[in-house]
Amino acid sequence: MPWPLRLLALLLAVMLLVLQYRLWVGRGSLAEVAHLERQIQDQQARISEMKARNARLRAEVDSLKHGLDAIEARARLDLGMIKEGETFYQVVPARKDK
């Protein structure tokens, strides 16, 4: 085989090795792409959770703005308020002495 053909074959082999290295290990490699796709999936899951949370909070805000029942429930639960004429009972669990 003449030397120019050998040189061309060697050059092609080196180029193939360089391209294979970039494909498997270098920047933009298959492993990096897979890692980035996993990160995208994780971020999309977090975004979905946050959208659901925002929808719940938005519904709660609307309920508090427009409904007295929600305000009353919040006052009873968070502030321990009672209506006039109601009797408040507090149940205390029994202590377990050993």
C-alpha positions as CSV (number, residue, x, y, z in Angstrom):
1,M,0.0,0.0,0.0
2,P,1.5,3.4,-1.0
3,W,2.4,5.8,1.8
4,P,-0.3,8.4,1.0
5,L,-3.0,5.7,1.4
6,R,-1.5,4.6,4.7
7,L,-1.4,8.2,5.9
8,L,-5.1,8.7,4.8
9,A,-6.1,5.5,6.6
10,L,-4.2,6.5,9.8
11,L,-5.8,10.0,9.6
12,L,-9.3,8.5,9.2
13,A,-8.6,6.1,12.1
14,V,-7.5,9.0,14.4
15,M,-10.5,11.0,13.4
16,L,-12.8,8.1,14.2
17,L,-11.2,7.7,17.6
18,V,-11.6,11.4,18.4
19,L,-15.2,11.4,17.3
20,Q,-15.9,8.2,19.4
21,Y,-14.3,9.8,22.4
22,R,-16.5,12.9,22.1
23,L,-19.6,10.7,21.6
24,W,-19.0,8.6,24.8
25,V,-17.0,10.9,27.1
26,G,-16.6,14.5,25.9
27,R,-18.8,17.5,26.1
28,G,-22.2,16.8,24.7
29,S,-21.7,13.0,25.1
30,L,-24.5,10.5,25.4
31,A,-24.0,10.2,29.1
32,E,-24.2,14.0,29.6
33,V,-27.4,14.1,27.5
34,A,-29.0,11.4,29.6
35,H,-28.0,13.2,32.8
36,L,-29.5,16.5,31.5
37,E,-32.7,14.6,30.5
38,R,-33.0,13.2,34.0
39,Q,-32.6,16.8,35.4
40,I,-35.3,18.0,33.0
41,Q,-37.7,15.3,34.2
42,D,-36.9,16.2,37.9
43,Q,-37.5,19.9,37.2
44,Q,-40.8,19.1,35.4
45,A,-42.0,17.0,38.3
46,R,-41.1,19.9,40.7
47,I,-42.9,22.3,38.5
48,S,-46.0,20.1,38.4
49,E,-46.0,19.9,42.2
50,M,-45.6,23.7,42.5
51,K,-48.5,24.3,40.0
52,A,-50.7,22.0,42.1
53,R,-49.7,23.8,45.3
54,N,-50.3,27.2,43.6
55,A,-53.8,26.1,42.5
56,R,-54.6,25.0,46.1
57,L,-53.4,28.3,47.5
58,R,-55.3,30.2,44.8
59,A,-58.5,28.3,45.7
60,E,-57.9,29.0,49.4
61,V,-57.4,32.7,48.7
62,D,-60.6,32.9,46.6
63,S,-62.5,31.1,49.3
64,L,-61.2,33.5,52.0
65,K,-62.1,36.5,49.8
66,H,-65.6,35.5,48.9
67,G,-66.8,33.1,51.6
68,L,-67.5,33.7,55.2
69,D,-67.5,29.9,55.9
70,A,-63.8,29.7,55.0
71,I,-63.0,32.7,57.3
72,E,-65.0,31.1,60.1
73,A,-63.3,27.8,59.7
74,R,-59.8,29.4,59.7
75,A,-60.7,31.4,62.8
76,R,-61.9,28.3,64.6
77,L,-58.9,26.1,63.7
78,D,-56.0,28.6,63.8
79,L,-57.2,31.0,66.4
80,G,-59.4,28.8,68.6
81,M,-62.3,31.2,68.3
82,I,-65.9,30.2,69.2
83,K,-69.3,31.7,68.4
84,E,-71.3,33.5,71.0
85,G,-73.4,31.0,72.9
86,E,-71.1,28.0,72.1
87,T,-69.3,26.2,74.9
88,F,-65.7,25.3,74.4
89,Y,-64.4,21.9,75.6
90,Q,-60.8,21.0,75.5
91,V,-60.0,17.3,75.7
92,V,-56.7,16.5,77.3
93,P,-55.3,13.0,76.8
94,A,-54.5,11.0,79.9
95,R,-50.9,10.9,81.0
96,K,-49.2,7.6,81.0
97,D,-47.1,7.5,84.1
98,K,-44.7,4.6,84.4
